[in-house]
Every structure is written in structure tokens, then in C-alpha cells.
Amino acid sequence: MPDFDLDRLSVIPYSPSLAQRLSNSEFDCENNDLNEFLKKDARIHYSERLAQTFVIMDGDRIAGFFSLLADSLRLGEEETADFRERGISYPSFPAVKIGRFGIDRGYKRKGIGKLAFKGIVGLVNNLREEIGCRFLTVDSKKEPPAICFWEDLGFKKNLKNNELRETVSYRFDLMNPE
């Protein structure tokens, strides 16, 4: 693949007109579940209003994608101490979940994932003008590259209910990014 400029990437929200293009694409992020989500399940999630998928395009090529959905984050006692000190004693906090996230194998380690994350933060921060949202959440695969990716972006591992999961639950505090 020739060199490319990150500035020429575009992000397109999923719509039914993309369905055929996605299902026939050669997109491969080296994870069959994520590949299948983009090619088949994104349509269902869109039509059932379960998640909105955004496709990252490099011209006519699909470089990656992510999906976003509403979430509620329950934190453990020790994780909510700072909130309680400020008089906030909610059992859960408003969040937006990054439901699926994949970068095509030909585009990995070129900065697209970090750029997509910055776009997600910008999108959610714009939403916060209309609705409350404190956190981003993600359930990461238990694979070192995925774990390192999210932790390098500043996500913190959730302590509550994380021991018996098949994934690792993470949060990113939009008000206090580290």
C-alpha cells in the first residue's frame, strides 16, 4: 500500500446505502468477529438503533470503523470516592460505549486508531452540550495489543465486575483525561 496522508481520511456515518459496499469490501482487521460486524451486523445495529457505526475511508478504501452506543457505567466504592466527596453519590454514571473498533491490517500502526479516538472524543464532547456524558467505555479483547492501545490512550481498567469477564472493561474520564 502506498504512503498516505491522514488528512485525506474521511469518516462516514453508516447508512443503508453503505450496506452493499461494506458487505463486499475486502476490509480485514485480522479479527473475524469485527470483520463480520462491519460487513453484516452494522446494518442490524443501525436499523434497530442499537449502535451507530462510523466508517473511516481513505478514498474508496475502508481503513477502519468504530461504533458508538449509549452506556451506563457502574463504578466500585473506591472508584467513586472523589465523586462522593463532591456530593455526587450516583450508583452509575452516563457514558458512551465504543462498541466495536477495527482498523484494516494495511492501515495498522499508522496513527488511524489514535485519530479515530480523537474524533470520538470530539463527537462526544459536542453531544455533552445537549446531554450529560462523563465517560467513554470500552470492553477490550484480552489481547496485549488491544489492552496496550486503550491504556496508552488513557483508559483506566474498571475495578468492579472485571474478574470473570471475557473482555477487559475500561473507562476514559472526559472531564479528567490523563
Stockholm file with secondary structure:
# STOCKHOLM 1.0

chainA/1-178         MPDFDLDRLSVIPYSPSLAQRLSNSEFDCENNDLNEFLKKDARIHYSERLAQTFVIMDGDRIAGFFSLLADSLRLGEEETADFRERGISYPSFPAVKIGRFGIDRGYKRKGIGKLAFKGIVGLVNNLREEIGCRFLTVDSKKEPPAICFWEDLGFKKNLKNNELRETVSYRFDLMNPE
#=GR chainA/1-178 SS CCCCCGGGEEEEECCGGGHHHHHTCCCCCSCHHHHHIIIIIHHHHHHTTSCEEEEEEETTEEEEEEEEEEEEEECCGGGSHHHHHTTCCCSEEEEEEEEEEEECGGGTTTTHHHHHHHHHHHHHHHHTTTSCCCEEEEEECSSHHHHHHHHHTTCEECCTTCTTCSSEEEEEESSSCC
#=GC SS_cons         CCCCCGGGEEEEECCGGGHHHHHTCCCCCSCHHHHHIIIIIHHHHHHTTSCEEEEEEETTEEEEEEEEEEEEEECCGGGSHHHHHTTCCCSEEEEEEEEEEEECGGGTTTTHHHHHHHHHHHHHHHHTTTSCCCEEEEEECSSHHHHHHHHHTTCEECCTTCTTCSSEEEEEESSSCC
//
